[in-house]
Amino acid sequence: MSPKSTFLLFLSFFFLLSTTTTNAFNITRLLDRHPEFSTFNSYLTQTQLNVQINRRTTITVLAIDNAAMAPLAEKPLDMLKKYMGLHVILDYFDVQKISKLSDKSALLATLFQASGTALGFQGFLNVTDTSDGEVAFRSAVKDAPYDAKLVGLVAAQPYNISVLQINKPIMAVPGLESKTNSTAPKPAPVPPPSQKAAPPPQVEADVAVAPSEEEETTVTDVPVPAPAPSEDAADVADVPAPSPNEQVADDEPKKSSSARLGFGMGIAFMVGLVSSLVVY
């Protein structure tokens, strides 16, 4: 094989690889070729479901023509997105495949189910091949009626994308528009005006409070304990008290000294008296 042939083969392989790894289809461009589905196509763009569809590799879109889109015209954008997502099946079905369903019925997951906002079976469809040869679609929620029928094939790129037309949108989905299905946060309940809010609980703080007069009187009535003895008092207390005999012994020297003093004074008086008589 020549170098030129090898280069062309490599280039062809690279081109094939790049086309298989990119988006194989564009739902907006595909529906632009069919003006009768312009409203449906516009709703896919407004809800940005077209971006999610183009990211898929296998998809089936149940399209509704402009004349039958009136029931969806008044829906808010968030609810419109749920209904539109219910018309996008996460698998490839063309007319031939859908007419050969096992057991004449199948449960189909949709883009609404993949969003994570569907409750129960709200994100699923049930397709049935009826006894009269028609194919009917309904919500998989219990007691939902078969209210949409297959009209035919609009476009297909096997086995990536298929666009099937149904006669009207699938709207009978029990509980889809109920308040319990809302994801908006609920506000906190507001008490009635007649009810007063309870005062906040008081927290006890470790703060010293000045005693009142009654508390002061109560405090003064408490007996004051005697002060502890000092070291000097302890020393005095440790000395034993003298006995009566020891006190008498101590008094006897005092009495003898007093007697001697009185006797000396008497002698001196007598000597003075005698001297005075001799002189005279």
Helices and strands as residue ranges (DSSP letters): H 3-21, H 27-32, G 35-37, H 38-46, H 49-55, E 59-63, G 66-68, G 70-72, H 77-85, E 88-89, H 95-98, G 102-104, E 105-109, H 111-114, E 124-129, E 135-139, E 148-157, E 161-166, G 179-181, H 213-220, H 231-238, H 244-279
